[in-house]
């Protein structure tokens, strides 16, 4: 099934000039970039993105991290793209990610983990609307 998903190349990865390296991983695995933009997220945008975490102790840290410097938002398309991207990204903790996943290769820590990807079709639809209208 052909799907679309949202991916964010987070500020820590952009700051370390890893945009191209990360894009190569997605494209090398047959995924198509449909839209892409470099953006400095506003607090409002970050709060919308992380709305399900509002009220949790780590919410403000998430918002601060996402707004600290530019990030790259992209829409990827492909066969079962949502699950494929999550597999390519690896687990949130780079220490437990499988070798050669994006997070194993490029994440600094659980909190600076290089990329975000939607976890379901519903999340992908909601997140694409937040970042791309």
C-alpha positions in Angstrom: 0.0 0.0 0.0 1.4 3.4 -1.0 1.4 5.8 2.0 2.7 9.2 2.9 4.4 10.1 6.2 6.0 13.1 7.9 9.7 13.0 8.9 11.5 15.7 10.8 15.3 15.9 10.6 15.6 17.5 14.0 17.8 20.4 15.1 20.7 18.4 16.4 21.1 16.6 13.0 20.7 19.9 11.1 23.3 21.6 13.3 25.8 18.8 12.5 25.2 19.0 8.7 23.6 15.6 8.5 20.6 16.5 6.2 22.1 14.9 3.1 23.3 11.8 4.9 19.8 11.2 6.3 18.0 11.9 3.0 20.3 9.3 1.3 19.2 6.6 3.7 15.5 7.2 2.8 16.1 7.5 -0.9 18.5 4.5 -1.0 15.6 2.5 0.4 13.3 3.4 -2.4 11.3 6.2 -0.6 10.3 9.3 -2.6 10.6 12.8 -1.2 7.3 14.6 -2.1 7.9 17.9 -0.2 10.7 19.3 1.9 11.4 22.6 3.7 14.0 24.0 6.1 12.1 25.8 8.9 12.8 27.3 12.3 9.8 26.0 14.1 7.8 28.4 16.3 6.8 27.6 19.8 3.2 27.3 18.6 4.1 24.9 15.8 6.1 22.7 18.2 3.3 22.7 20.8 0.8 21.5 18.1 3.2 18.8 17.0 3.7 17.5 20.6 0.1 18.2 21.7 -0.4 14.6 23.0 2.4 15.3 25.5 1.0 18.6 26.9 1.0 18.5 30.7 3.7 15.9 30.9 6.9 16.8 32.7 9.1 16.6 29.6 6.7 18.7 27.3 8.6 22.0 27.7 11.9 20.3 26.9 10.5 18.8 23.7 9.2 22.2 22.6 12.5 23.9 23.5 14.5 21.3 21.6 12.4 21.5 18.4 12.6 25.3 18.4 16.2 25.8 19.2 17.4 26.0 15.6 16.2 25.1 12.1 14.9 21.6 11.2 13.9 19.9 8.0 10.3 18.8 7.5 9.7 16.4 4.7 6.9 14.2 3.3 8.0 10.8 2.2 6.0 8.4 0.0 6.3 4.7 -0.6 5.0 1.2 -0.1 4.3 0.9 3.7 6.3 4.0 4.2 5.2 4.6 7.8 6.5 1.3 9.1 9.5 1.3 6.8 10.7 4.8 8.0 10.3 3.8 11.6 12.4 0.7 11.0 15.0 2.8 9.1 15.1 5.4 11.9 15.6 2.8 14.7 14.5 3.0 18.3 14.4 6.3 20.1 17.4 5.3 22.2 20.4 5.2 19.8 22.1 2.8 22.3 19.5 0.1 21.6 18.9 0.9 17.9 20.0 -1.8 15.4 23.3 -1.2 13.6 23.1 1.1 10.6 19.7 2.7 11.5 19.6 6.4 11.2 19.6 6.8 15.0 22.4 4.3 15.6 24.5 6.2 13.0 23.6 9.9 13.9 21.7 10.3 17.1 23.5 11.7 20.1 21.2 10.5 22.8 17.5 9.7 23.5 16.7 13.4 23.7 18.8 14.4 20.7 17.8 11.5 18.4 18.2 13.1 15.0 14.8 12.3 13.4 11.1 12.0 14.0 8.6 10.0 12.0 4.9 9.6 12.3 3.9 6.4 14.1 0.5 5.7 12.4 -1.6 6.8 9.4 -3.6 9.0 11.7 -0.5 10.7 13.1 1.0 11.0 9.6 -2.2 12.8 8.4 -2.3 15.1 11.5 1.4 15.9 11.4 1.6 16.6 7.7 -1.3 19.1 8.1 0.6 20.8 11.0 3.9 21.2 9.0 2.6 21.5 5.4 -1.0 22.8 5.8 
